[in-house]
Amino acid sequence: MITQALPLYNWNNGVIMIAIFALVCVTLVGILINFMMGGKKNNETQETDDTTSNL
């Protein structure tokens, strides 16, 4: 009877760690997509290269 009252393993710590890991992964993927979408366009870099090469 006493063995039925004692839990074999506490899952709370593992669930919290998995949730934090998932949150970190989603945040890093969001930052990566933000960097990919916010890069300079090819036309902008060519214009700056043209102006510096004329000096």
Secondary structure, DSSP 4 states (H G I P E B T S, - for coil): -HHHHS-S---HHHHHHHHHHHHHHHHHHHHHHHHHHTSPPHHHHHHHHHHHHT-
